[in-house]
Amino acid sequence: MTYAIGLPRVILVTHRNVQSQLFSDYIAKHLDCTVTTVAAGDLSDTVLWPMGHADPGDSQVILIDADHTSDDEMRSLQDQVSTRPDVQLAVINLQHDDHAIQVLSFLHLRGIFYRQDSLEIISKGIGCLSGGGLWMPRRIMTRLIEFFRRQQLNSYRPANGLTQRELEILGLIGAGASNQQIATELFVSEHTVKSHIYNIFKKLKVNNRLQASNWAREHLGAPPPGRPSDRLGTRNTLESRT
């Protein structure tokens, strides 16, 4: 296989159809690059540049279509390229800011594109990513900065009287863990977990797990969590848009 090193390279992860073909043709023409369209389960080493083949400054941009890729498939794609510094991961067709934040909670993204973004904006963003930069809306960057600031502050002070163990359980609740999963993770009995949850609800003045998760998101800056198994299973240039 021949690789056009030195030119931007885009891998579009989506369903093959007329719309995706028109999109690929536009990007290829306007960026003078190669665009390869693959399904989420078909990304392989034969599609990516071989490790060490590209020059240090060359990048491959993987665009994941949120309309046609599940969260689990996105996680799998990230696992495939986690050791590839030459790969820039981005998601297109995000619905709104909250959707973007939700995806950012479990993916290490370099770029974000919304469903309403024009082809011109997407082309400009891909060009930025291929040069090793970031492409995210300014308002998303602001929210992320504020989240990390709140997280840093909260690490030095108790939250609403919650103990460290209660905060830990609150985080697992936010990740969707059951009482049994929490007990297994923390090496305690389910009865102990239930007691802690009762105290959490009482201190936060909430009635259920959803309200507790929403409280944590609002007051502790916790982003929307990924699936429970992510928590329980295993122990530049910035371009901004208004």
C-alpha positions as CSV (number, residue, x, y, z in Angstrom):
1,M,0.0,0.0,0.0
2,T,1.2,3.5,-0.9
3,Y,0.9,6.3,1.7
4,A,0.9,10.0,0.7
5,I,3.1,11.2,3.5
6,G,3.2,15.0,3.9
7,L,-0.5,15.5,3.0
8,P,-3.3,15.7,5.5
9,R,-5.0,12.3,5.9
10,V,-8.6,11.9,7.2
11,I,-10.3,8.7,8.2
12,L,-14.1,9.2,8.5
13,V,-15.8,6.6,10.7
14,T,-19.4,6.4,9.6
15,H,-21.9,4.5,7.4
16,R,-21.1,4.6,3.7
17,N,-23.8,6.4,1.9
18,V,-24.3,9.2,-0.6
19,Q,-24.1,11.9,2.1
20,S,-20.9,10.6,3.6
21,Q,-19.4,10.3,0.1
22,L,-20.3,13.9,-0.8
23,F,-18.7,15.0,2.6
24,S,-15.6,13.0,1.9
25,D,-15.3,14.4,-1.6
26,Y,-15.6,18.0,-0.3
27,I,-13.0,17.5,2.4
28,A,-10.6,15.8,0.0
29,K,-10.9,18.6,-2.6
30,H,-10.6,21.6,-0.2
31,L,-7.8,20.2,1.9
32,D,-6.0,18.4,-0.9
33,C,-5.9,15.3,1.3
34,T,-6.9,11.6,1.2
35,V,-10.2,10.7,2.9
36,T,-10.9,7.0,3.8
37,T,-14.4,6.1,5.0
38,V,-14.7,3.0,7.3
39,A,-17.4,1.6,9.6
40,A,-16.7,1.7,13.3
41,G,-15.7,-2.0,13.5
42,D,-13.4,-1.8,10.4
43,L,-10.7,0.5,11.5
44,S,-7.5,-1.6,11.4
45,D,-3.7,-1.2,11.1
46,T,-4.2,-1.6,7.3
47,V,-6.2,1.6,7.3
48,L,-3.9,3.6,9.5
49,W,-0.3,4.6,8.6
50,P,2.1,2.0,10.0
51,M,3.8,3.0,13.2
52,G,7.0,4.9,12.4
53,H,6.1,5.2,8.7
54,A,5.1,8.9,8.9
55,D,7.3,11.8,9.6
56,P,7.1,13.2,13.2
57,G,5.1,16.2,12.1
58,D,2.5,14.2,10.1
59,S,-0.9,13.5,11.6
60,Q,-3.9,11.3,10.8
61,V,-7.3,12.8,11.7
62,I,-10.0,10.3,12.7
63,L,-13.5,11.9,12.4
64,I,-16.1,9.8,14.3
65,D,-19.6,10.4,13.2
66,A,-21.7,10.6,16.4
67,D,-24.9,9.9,14.4
68,H,-23.7,6.5,13.4
69,T,-21.3,5.4,16.1
70,S,-22.3,4.2,19.6
71,D,-20.5,5.2,22.8
72,D,-19.1,1.7,23.1
73,E,-17.8,1.9,19.5
74,M,-16.2,5.3,20.3
75,R,-14.4,3.8,23.3
76,S,-13.2,0.9,21.2
77,L,-11.8,3.2,18.6
78,Q,-10.0,5.3,21.3
79,D,-8.5,2.1,22.7
80,Q,-7.2,1.2,19.2
81,V,-5.3,4.5,18.8
82,S,-4.4,5.3,22.4
83,T,-0.7,4.6,21.7
84,R,-0.6,6.5,18.4
85,P,0.7,10.0,18.9
86,D,0.2,10.7,15.2
87,V,-3.5,10.2,15.4
88,Q,-5.8,13.1,16.2
89,L,-9.3,12.0,17.4
90,A,-12.4,14.2,16.7
91,V,-16.1,13.8,16.7
92,I,-18.6,15.3,14.2
93,N,-22.4,15.7,14.3
94,L,-22.6,16.5,18.0
95,Q,-26.0,17.9,18.9
96,H,-25.1,20.7,21.4
97,D,-22.7,21.6,24.1
98,D,-24.0,19.2,26.7
99,H,-23.7,16.4,24.2
100,A,-20.1,17.5,23.6
101,I,-19.3,17.5,27.3
102,Q,-20.9,14.0,27.7
103,V,-18.6,12.6,25.0
104,L,-15.6,14.4,26.4
105,S,-16.2,12.7,29.7
106,F,-15.0,9.3,28.2
107,L,-13.0,10.3,25.0
108,H,-9.7,12.1,24.7
109,L,-10.7,14.3,21.8
110,R,-8.7,16.9,19.9
111,G,-11.6,18.2,18.0
112,I,-15.3,18.8,18.3
113,F,-17.7,19.6,15.4
114,Y,-21.5,20.2,15.7
115,R,-24.3,19.1,13.5
116,Q,-24.9,22.7,12.4
117,D,-21.3,23.4,11.5
118,S,-20.7,24.3,7.9
119,L,-18.4,22.4,5.6
120,E,-16.1,25.4,5.5
121,I,-15.8,25.3,9.3
122,I,-15.2,21.6,9.4
123,S,-12.5,21.9,6.7
124,K,-10.8,24.6,8.7
125,G,-10.9,22.5,11.8
126,I,-9.5,19.4,10.1
127,G,-6.7,21.5,8.8
128,C,-5.9,22.7,12.3
129,L,-6.0,19.1,13.7
130,S,-3.8,17.8,11.0
131,G,-1.2,20.3,12.1
132,G,-1.4,19.0,15.7
133,G,-3.7,21.7,17.0
134,L,-7.0,21.7,19.0
135,W,-10.4,22.6,17.5
136,M,-13.0,23.2,20.2
137,P,-15.5,25.9,20.8
138,R,-14.4,28.6,23.2
139,R,-17.4,28.0,25.4
140,I,-16.5,24.3,25.8
141,M,-12.9,25.2,26.7
142,T,-14.3,27.6,29.3
143,R,-16.5,24.9,30.8
144,L,-13.6,22.5,31.0
145,I,-11.3,25.1,32.6
146,E,-14.0,25.9,35.2
147,F,-14.5,22.2,35.9
148,F,-10.8,21.6,36.6
149,R,-10.8,24.8,38.8
150,R,-13.7,23.5,40.8
151,Q,-12.2,20.1,41.0
152,Q,-9.0,21.5,42.4
153,L,-10.8,23.6,45.0
154,N,-13.0,20.7,46.0
155,S,-10.0,18.5,46.6
156,Y,-9.0,20.8,49.5
157,R,-12.4,21.1,51.3
158,P,-15.3,18.9,52.3
159,A,-18.5,19.1,50.1
160,N,-21.7,19.7,52.0
161,G,-20.4,17.8,55.0
162,L,-19.8,14.6,52.9
163,T,-17.0,12.4,54.1
164,Q,-14.3,11.2,51.7
165,R,-15.9,7.8,51.5
166,E,-19.3,9.4,50.8
167,L,-17.8,11.4,48.0
168,E,-16.3,8.3,46.6
169,I,-19.6,6.5,46.6
170,L,-21.3,9.6,45.1
171,G,-18.9,9.4,42.2
172,L,-19.7,5.7,41.7
173,I,-23.4,6.5,41.8
174,G,-22.8,9.1,39.1
175,A,-21.1,6.4,37.0
176,G,-24.2,4.3,37.2
177,A,-22.9,1.7,39.6
178,S,-25.3,-0.5,41.5
179,N,-25.1,-1.1,45.3
180,Q,-23.5,-4.5,44.6
181,Q,-20.9,-3.0,42.2
182,I,-20.0,-0.3,44.7
183,A,-19.7,-2.9,47.5
184,T,-17.3,-5.0,45.3
185,E,-15.3,-1.9,44.3
186,L,-14.8,-0.7,47.9
187,F,-14.6,-4.1,49.6
188,V,-17.5,-3.4,51.9
189,S,-20.9,-5.0,52.4
190,E,-24.1,-3.9,50.5
191,H,-25.5,-3.0,53.9
192,T,-22.7,-0.6,54.5
193,V,-23.2,0.9,51.0
194,K,-26.9,1.4,51.7
195,S,-26.1,3.2,54.9
196,H,-23.7,5.5,53.2
197,I,-26.2,6.3,50.5
198,Y,-28.9,7.0,53.1
199,N,-26.5,9.5,54.7
200,I,-25.6,11.1,51.3
201,F,-29.2,11.6,50.4
202,K,-29.9,13.1,53.8
203,K,-26.9,15.5,53.7
204,L,-27.7,16.6,50.1
205,K,-31.5,16.7,50.7
206,V,-32.2,14.6,47.6
207,N,-34.5,11.6,47.2
208,N,-32.9,9.4,44.6
209,R,-29.7,8.5,42.7
210,L,-30.4,10.8,39.8
211,Q,-30.9,13.8,42.0
212,A,-27.6,13.0,43.8
213,S,-25.8,12.7,40.5
214,N,-27.2,16.0,39.3
215,W,-26.2,17.6,42.6
216,A,-22.6,16.4,42.2
217,R,-22.5,17.6,38.6
218,E,-23.7,21.1,39.6
219,H,-21.7,21.6,42.8
220,L,-18.6,19.5,42.3
221,G,-18.1,20.1,38.6
222,A,-18.3,16.5,37.8
223,P,-18.8,15.9,34.1
224,P,-21.4,13.4,32.9
225,P,-20.0,10.0,33.6
226,G,-19.2,7.1,31.3
227,R,-20.5,3.6,31.8
228,P,-19.9,2.0,35.2
229,S,-17.5,-0.6,33.9
230,D,-15.1,2.2,32.9
231,R,-14.8,3.1,36.6
232,L,-15.1,-0.4,38.1
233,G,-13.4,-2.7,35.6
234,T,-9.7,-1.6,35.6
235,R,-7.7,-0.1,38.2
236,N,-0.1,23.6,20.4
237,T,-2.1,25.6,18.8
238,L,-5.6,26.3,19.9
239,E,-8.2,27.3,17.4
240,S,-11.4,28.6,19.0
241,R,-14.9,29.3,17.7
242,T,-17.6,31.4,19.3
